[in-house]
Amino acid sequence: CRVISEACLQLRVCSCEFSRKHVFIVFRCTLRQWDADISALLTPQEEAFQKAAEEVKVLKNKPSDSELGELYGLYKQVTVGDVNTDRPGMFDFTGKAKWDAWNAKKGVSKEDAMAAYVALVEKLKAKDGV
């Protein structure tokens, strides 16, 4: 077996007689330690984005449909990149609205989308509070 170890994670890749590989992942830490290790790998902008993504879930008032669309489009642009699926059918109104919001962000860089997402969440927090 080949073993790759990190502080909280051990990955074992073992080959059997039929050339199939088996991957065993052994977690050797608590979730809190894991979060701390992952956070150390994030840029300040990525940390701000993750924090904003959590804060938007606990806003006092639900954002408007246009604000929700903007948040969705920016979030998908950050996490996936340019839209990579076909537009939903004509009776899937919610799916089409989400797809359109995401497609509107086509070509926006991950960094710019993160900055816009964080700024929008800050605006919503200032307007409605957390």
N, CA and C atoms as a LAMMPS dump frame, in Angstrom:
ITEM: TIMESTEP
0
ITEM: NUMBER OF ATOMS
390
ITEM: BOX BOUNDS ff ff ff
-5.0000000000000000e+02 5.0000000000000000e+02
-5.0000000000000000e+02 5.0000000000000000e+02
-5.0000000000000000e+02 5.0000000000000000e+02
ITEM: ATOMS id mol type element x y z
1 1 1 N 0.84 -1.199 0
2 1 2 C 0 0 0
3 1 3 C 0.875 1.25 0
4 2 1 N 0.408 2.265 -0.69
5 2 2 C 1.047 3.578 -0.653
6 2 3 C 0.25 4.436 0.309
7 3 1 N 0.903 5.088 1.23
8 3 2 C 0.219 5.887 2.242
9 3 3 C 0.575 7.349 2.06
10 4 1 N -0.455 8.168 1.991
11 4 2 C -0.292 9.618 1.928
12 4 3 C -0.902 10.157 3.206
13 5 1 N -0.139 10.875 4.003
14 5 2 C -0.651 11.356 5.283
15 5 3 C -0.628 12.871 5.349
16 6 1 N -1.626 13.4 5.962
17 6 2 C -1.705 14.803 6.323
18 6 3 C -1.988 14.833 7.819
19 7 1 N -2.126 16.016 8.384
20 7 2 C -2.341 16.122 9.823
21 7 3 C -3.57 15.349 10.278
22 8 1 N -4.652 15.473 9.556
23 8 2 C -5.905 14.858 9.993
24 8 3 C -6.398 13.763 9.068
25 9 1 N -5.659 13.45 8.055
26 9 2 C -6.176 12.534 7.049
27 9 3 C -5.072 11.585 6.627
28 10 1 N -5.435 10.342 6.498
29 10 2 C -4.485 9.375 5.966
30 10 3 C -5.162 8.673 4.806
31 11 1 N -4.514 8.648 3.683
32 11 2 C -5.065 8.03 2.484
33 11 3 C -4.206 6.82 2.147
34 12 1 N -4.838 5.677 2.012
35 12 2 C -4.116 4.461 1.649
36 12 3 C -4.624 3.995 0.292
37 13 1 N -3.728 3.811 -0.636
38 13 2 C -4.083 3.298 -1.951
39 13 3 C -3.456 1.912 -2.065
40 14 1 N -4.29 0.893 -2.147
41 14 2 C -3.806 -0.486 -2.181
42 14 3 C -4.243 -1.146 -3.484
43 15 1 N -3.363 -1.919 -4.071
44 15 2 C -3.694 -2.651 -5.297
45 15 3 C -3.891 -4.121 -4.964
46 16 1 N -4.917 -4.716 -5.534
47 16 2 C -5.129 -6.147 -5.331
48 16 3 C -4.64 -6.898 -6.563
49 17 1 N -4.773 -8.19 -6.576
50 17 2 C -4.215 -9.015 -7.647
51 17 3 C -4.834 -8.746 -9.013
52 18 1 N -6.008 -8.158 -9.081
53 18 2 C -6.665 -7.904 -10.357
54 18 3 C -6.464 -6.464 -10.833
55 19 1 N -5.5 -5.777 -10.277
56 19 2 C -5.15 -4.4 -10.649
57 19 3 C -6.241 -3.385 -10.319
58 20 1 N -7.119 -3.746 -9.444
59 20 2 C -8.101 -2.761 -8.979
60 20 3 C -7.513 -2.052 -7.776
61 21 1 N -7.741 -0.781 -7.721
62 21 2 C -7.213 -0.025 -6.593
63 21 3 C -8.315 0.201 -5.577
64 22 1 N -7.952 0.047 -4.354
65 22 2 C -8.87 0.319 -3.26
66 22 3 C -8.314 1.51 -2.488
67 23 1 N -9.155 2.449 -2.219
68 23 2 C -8.727 3.639 -1.497
69 23 3 C -9.388 3.631 -0.131
70 24 1 N -8.575 3.75 0.883
71 24 2 C -9.066 3.797 2.25
72 24 3 C -8.712 5.157 2.821
73 25 1 N -9.689 5.826 3.325
74 25 2 C -9.449 7.128 3.94
75 25 3 C -9.677 6.977 5.433
76 26 1 N -8.674 7.336 6.199
77 26 2 C -8.755 7.221 7.649
78 26 3 C -8.692 8.63 8.226
79 27 1 N -9.746 9.026 8.899
80 27 2 C -9.761 10.33 9.542
81 27 3 C -9.198 10.174 10.945
82 28 1 N -8.214 10.992 11.254
83 28 2 C -7.555 10.878 12.544
84 28 3 C -7.715 12.137 13.39
85 29 1 N -8.756 12.879 13.183
86 29 2 C -8.921 14.092 13.967
87 29 3 C -10.401 14.399 14.136
88 30 1 N -10.671 15.373 14.968
89 30 2 C -12.051 15.799 15.17
90 30 3 C -12.447 16.742 14.045
91 31 1 N -13.733 16.974 13.912
92 31 2 C -14.227 17.883 12.885
93 31 3 C -13.666 19.286 13.09
94 32 1 N -13.523 19.701 14.337
95 32 2 C -12.982 21.034 14.623
96 32 3 C -11.537 21.14 14.119
97 33 1 N -10.737 20.098 14.35
98 33 2 C -9.361 20.106 13.851
99 33 3 C -9.349 20.136 12.326
100 34 1 N -10.256 19.382 11.715
101 34 2 C -10.351 19.336 10.255
102 34 3 C -10.655 20.725 9.707
103 35 1 N -11.638 21.413 10.313
104 35 2 C -11.988 22.763 9.874
105 35 3 C -10.803 23.707 10.003
106 36 1 N -10.062 23.581 11.101
107 36 2 C -8.897 24.439 11.304
108 36 3 C -7.838 24.165 10.24
109 37 1 N -7.632 22.897 9.913
110 37 2 C -6.649 22.551 8.889
111 37 3 C -7.068 23.073 7.521
112 38 1 N -8.35 22.938 7.19
113 38 2 C -8.848 23.411 5.9
114 38 3 C -8.774 24.934 5.836
115 39 1 N -9.146 25.611 6.926
116 39 2 C -9.122 27.075 6.947
117 39 3 C -7.721 27.615 6.704
118 40 1 N -6.726 26.881 7.165
119 40 2 C -5.349 27.325 6.974
120 40 3 C -4.967 27.331 5.495
121 41 1 N -5.685 26.575 4.685
122 41 2 C -5.385 26.488 3.26
123 41 3 C -6.128 27.53 2.432
124 42 1 N -7.098 28.221 3.02
125 42 2 C -7.923 29.176 2.286
126 42 3 C -7.28 30.552 2.252
127 43 1 N -7.517 31.266 1.163
128 43 2 C -7.086 32.657 1.093
129 43 3 C -8.058 33.491 1.928
130 44 1 N -7.677 34.693 2.318
131 44 2 C -8.609 35.549 3.06
132 44 3 C -9.915 35.787 2.296
133 45 1 N -9.828 35.91 0.972
134 45 2 C -11.04 36.123 0.171
135 45 3 C -11.938 34.884 0.213
136 46 1 N -11.342 33.69 0.169
137 46 2 C -12.127 32.457 0.245
138 46 3 C -12.769 32.301 1.62
139 47 1 N -12.041 32.683 2.669
140 47 2 C -12.616 32.645 4.016
141 47 3 C -13.798 33.598 4.125
142 48 1 N -13.657 34.81 3.579
143 48 2 C -14.744 35.791 3.612
144 48 3 C -15.954 35.269 2.847
145 49 1 N -15.713 34.602 1.718
146 49 2 C -16.803 34.023 0.933
147 49 3 C -17.523 32.937 1.727
148 50 1 N -16.768 32.038 2.346
149 50 2 C -17.392 30.969 3.132
150 50 3 C -18.196 31.535 4.301
151 51 1 N -17.65 32.554 4.943
152 51 2 C -18.357 33.195 6.055
153 51 3 C -19.655 33.829 5.556
154 52 1 N -19.595 34.517 4.429
155 52 2 C -20.79 35.15 3.855
156 52 3 C -21.829 34.104 3.471
157 53 1 N -21.374 32.965 2.937
158 53 2 C -22.297 31.892 2.547
159 53 3 C -23.027 31.32 3.762
160 54 1 N -22.388 31.326 4.918
161 54 2 C -23.05 30.88 6.15
162 54 3 C -23.973 31.972 6.696
163 55 1 N -23.515 33.223 6.655
164 55 2 C -24.304 34.332 7.191
165 55 3 C -25.596 34.558 6.419
166 56 1 N -25.58 34.32 5.119
167 56 2 C -26.774 34.562 4.312
168 56 3 C -27.905 33.619 4.728
169 57 1 N -27.56 32.491 5.313
170 57 2 C -28.568 31.513 5.745
171 57 3 C -29.334 31.968 6.982
172 58 1 N -28.798 32.936 7.715
173 58 2 C -29.433 33.356 8.971
174 58 3 C -29.856 34.824 8.965
175 59 1 N -30.073 35.388 7.787
176 59 2 C -30.575 36.763 7.717
177 59 3 C -31.956 36.837 8.349
178 60 1 N -32.271 37.958 8.971
179 60 2 C -33.581 38.114 9.621
180 60 3 C -34.721 38.049 8.614
181 61 1 N -34.538 38.685 7.467
182 61 2 C -35.572 38.7 6.433
183 61 3 C -35.057 38.002 5.18
184 62 1 N -35.964 37.318 4.509
185 62 2 C -35.601 36.636 3.27
186 62 3 C -35.302 37.679 2.194
187 63 1 N -34.199 37.527 1.476
188 63 2 C -33.908 38.46 0.381
189 63 3 C -34.987 38.39 -0.702
190 64 1 N -35.092 39.45 -1.488
191 64 2 C -36.061 39.474 -2.591
192 64 3 C -35.67 38.428 -3.634
193 65 1 N -36.597 38.146 -4.541
194 65 2 C -36.311 37.166 -5.592
195 65 3 C -35.103 37.577 -6.435
196 66 1 N -35.005 38.864 -6.743
197 66 2 C -33.863 39.316 -7.55
198 66 3 C -32.552 39.177 -6.769
199 67 1 N -32.596 39.471 -5.464
200 67 2 C -31.402 39.3 -4.63
201 67 3 C -31.028 37.824 -4.505
202 68 1 N -32.04 36.962 -4.354
203 68 2 C -31.774 35.524 -4.291
204 68 3 C -31.156 35.025 -5.592
205 69 1 N -31.66 35.517 -6.717
206 69 2 C -31.1 35.137 -8.007
207 69 3 C -29.652 35.577 -8.144
208 70 1 N -29.385 36.794 -7.71
209 70 2 C -28.016 37.323 -7.758
210 70 3 C -27.087 36.487 -6.877
211 71 1 N -27.547 36.18 -5.657
212 71 2 C -26.755 35.34 -4.75
213 71 3 C -26.493 33.969 -5.365
214 72 1 N -27.53 33.367 -5.929
215 72 2 C -27.4 32.04 -6.525
216 72 3 C -26.404 32.055 -7.686
217 73 1 N -26.564 33.018 -8.579
218 73 2 C -25.68 33.103 -9.735
219 73 3 C -24.222 33.288 -9.34
220 74 1 N -23.989 34.17 -8.378
221 74 2 C -22.621 34.402 -7.912
222 74 3 C -22.053 33.171 -7.216
223 75 1 N -22.875 32.53 -6.373
224 75 2 C -22.423 31.337 -5.646
225 75 3 C -22.02 30.23 -6.628
226 76 1 N -22.859 29.994 -7.625
227 76 2 C -22.558 28.953 -8.608
228 76 3 C -21.32 29.313 -9.44
229 77 1 N -21.158 30.588 -9.754
230 77 2 C -19.989 31.01 -10.525
231 77 3 C -18.714 30.769 -9.723
232 78 1 N -18.782 31.006 -8.409
233 78 2 C -17.619 30.765 -7.553
234 78 3 C -17.341 29.273 -7.423
235 79 1 N -18.369 28.496 -7.139
236 79 2 C -18.164 27.087 -6.804
237 79 3 C -18.043 26.162 -8.008
238 80 1 N -18.629 26.537 -9.148
239 80 2 C -18.604 25.666 -10.327
240 80 3 C -17.885 26.321 -11.504
241 81 1 N -18.076 27.615 -11.681
242 81 2 C -17.555 28.308 -12.857
243 81 3 C -18.699 28.599 -13.816
244 82 1 N -18.369 28.811 -15.076
245 82 2 C -19.403 29.107 -16.072
246 82 3 C -20.434 27.986 -16.14
247 83 1 N -21.667 28.374 -16.445
248 83 2 C -22.769 27.411 -16.527
249 83 3 C -22.376 26.264 -17.458
250 84 1 N -22.646 25.038 -17.002
251 84 2 C -22.21 23.858 -17.751
252 84 3 C -23.35 22.867 -17.991
253 85 1 N -24.579 23.355 -17.903
254 85 2 C -25.751 22.505 -18.115
255 85 3 C -26.677 23.174 -19.127
256 86 1 N -27.582 22.397 -19.658
257 86 2 C -28.587 22.955 -20.561
258 86 3 C -29.638 23.707 -19.754
259 87 1 N -30.27 24.679 -20.393
260 87 2 C -31.343 25.431 -19.739
261 87 3 C -32.527 24.496 -19.514
262 88 1 N -33.108 24.528 -18.303
263 88 2 C -34.256 23.656 -18.015
264 88 3 C -35.437 23.919 -18.95
265 89 1 N -36.355 22.963 -18.982
266 89 2 C -37.532 23.044 -19.842
267 89 3 C -38.459 24.187 -19.479
268 90 1 N -39.431 24.442 -20.366
269 90 2 C -40.276 25.626 -20.213
270 90 3 C -41.215 25.578 -19.017
271 91 1 N -41.475 24.423 -18.451
272 91 2 C -42.36 24.352 -17.291
273 91 3 C -41.605 24.364 -15.964
274 92 1 N -40.294 24.341 -16.012
275 92 2 C -39.475 24.4 -14.798
276 92 3 C -39.092 25.859 -14.55
277 93 1 N -40.032 26.61 -14.003
278 93 2 C -39.838 28.052 -13.824
279 93 3 C -38.703 28.366 -12.858
280 94 1 N -38.646 27.648 -11.747
281 94 2 C -37.583 27.879 -10.764
282 94 3 C -36.229 27.512 -11.353
283 95 1 N -36.162 26.365 -11.994
284 95 2 C -34.91 25.93 -12.612
285 95 3 C -34.413 26.904 -13.663
286 96 1 N -35.345 27.429 -14.47
287 96 2 C -34.964 28.404 -15.498
288 96 3 C -34.453 29.694 -14.865
289 97 1 N -35.126 30.148 -13.807
290 97 2 C -34.695 31.382 -13.14
291 97 3 C -33.291 31.211 -12.553
292 98 1 N -33.043 30.065 -11.945
293 98 2 C -31.713 29.799 -11.385
294 98 3 C -30.664 29.729 -12.494
295 99 1 N -30.993 29.019 -13.566
296 99 2 C -30.058 28.875 -14.679
297 99 3 C -29.747 30.241 -15.29
298 100 1 N -30.785 31.058 -15.473
299 100 2 C -30.594 32.394 -16.049
300 100 3 C -29.706 33.261 -15.156
301 101 1 N -29.923 33.171 -13.832
302 101 2 C -29.11 33.955 -12.895
303 101 3 C -27.649 33.521 -12.962
304 102 1 N -27.424 32.224 -13.047
305 102 2 C -26.062 31.701 -13.145
306 102 3 C -25.445 32.062 -14.494
307 103 1 N -26.202 31.893 -15.563
308 103 2 C -25.698 32.188 -16.906
309 103 3 C -25.347 33.669 -17.058
310 104 1 N -26.047 34.53 -16.323
311 104 2 C -25.759 35.969 -16.373
312 104 3 C -24.354 36.277 -15.836
313 105 1 N -23.788 35.366 -15.083
314 105 2 C -22.445 35.558 -14.508
315 105 3 C -21.35 34.921 -15.357
316 106 1 N -21.721 34.383 -16.501
317 106 2 C -20.765 33.712 -17.381
318 106 3 C -19.595 34.644 -17.696
319 107 1 N -18.39 34.128 -17.532
320 107 2 C -17.196 34.912 -17.816
321 107 3 C -16.649 35.682 -16.631
322 108 1 N -17.411 35.778 -15.538
323 108 2 C -16.937 36.478 -14.343
324 108 3 C -15.918 35.578 -13.644
325 109 1 N -14.787 36.132 -13.262
326 109 2 C -13.755 35.33 -12.6
327 109 3 C -14.228 34.899 -11.215
328 110 1 N -13.633 33.841 -10.72
329 110 2 C -13.966 33.336 -9.39
330 110 3 C -13.74 34.421 -8.338
331 111 1 N -12.628 35.138 -8.448
332 111 2 C -12.291 36.178 -7.471
333 111 3 C -13.305 37.323 -7.505
334 112 1 N -13.685 37.754 -8.71
335 112 2 C -14.668 38.835 -8.832
336 112 3 C -16.037 38.395 -8.323
337 113 1 N -16.409 37.141 -8.608
338 113 2 C -17.694 36.623 -8.128
339 113 3 C -17.699 36.529 -6.607
340 114 1 N -16.578 36.103 -6.018
341 114 2 C -16.487 36.043 -4.55
342 114 3 C -16.649 37.427 -3.946
343 115 1 N -15.946 38.394 -4.506
344 115 2 C -16.015 39.763 -3.986
345 115 3 C -17.433 40.312 -4.094
346 116 1 N -18.096 40.071 -5.219
347 116 2 C -19.469 40.552 -5.403
348 116 3 C -20.427 39.859 -4.439
349 117 1 N -20.243 38.559 -4.213
350 117 2 C -21.097 37.8 -3.296
351 117 3 C -20.953 38.345 -1.872
352 118 1 N -19.712 38.524 -1.427
353 118 2 C -19.462 39.041 -0.074
354 118 3 C -20.053 40.44 0.069
355 119 1 N -19.883 41.285 -0.938
356 119 2 C -20.428 42.649 -0.888
357 119 3 C -21.947 42.63 -0.812
358 120 1 N -22.59 41.744 -1.571
359 120 2 C -24.052 41.657 -1.54
360 120 3 C -24.541 41.172 -0.183
361 121 1 N -23.875 40.194 0.391
362 121 2 C -24.275 39.703 1.72
363 121 3 C -24.099 40.806 2.76
364 122 1 N -23.016 41.552 2.676
365 122 2 C -22.808 42.672 3.609
366 122 3 C -23.918 43.712 3.456
367 123 1 N -24.323 43.985 2.224
368 123 2 C -25.419 44.934 1.965
369 123 3 C -26.724 44.424 2.582
370 124 1 N -26.998 43.129 2.407
371 124 2 C -28.22 42.538 2.971
372 124 3 C -28.18 42.546 4.492
373 125 1 N -27.014 42.285 5.066
374 125 2 C -26.877 42.321 6.527
375 125 3 C -27.117 43.73 7.054
376 126 1 N -26.601 44.727 6.354
377 126 2 C -26.784 46.116 6.782
378 126 3 C -28.251 46.522 6.686
379 127 1 N -28.933 46.002 5.665
380 127 2 C -30.343 46.343 5.455
381 127 3 C -31.255 45.625 6.455
382 128 1 N -31.035 44.342 6.625
383 128 2 C -31.952 43.523 7.422
384 128 3 C -31.377 42.999 8.726
385 129 1 N -30.081 42.983 8.862
386 129 2 C -29.463 42.415 10.053
387 129 3 C -29.358 40.907 9.967
388 130 1 N -28.634 40.36 10.932
389 130 2 C -28.438 38.901 10.974
390 130 3 C -29.2 38.335 12.144
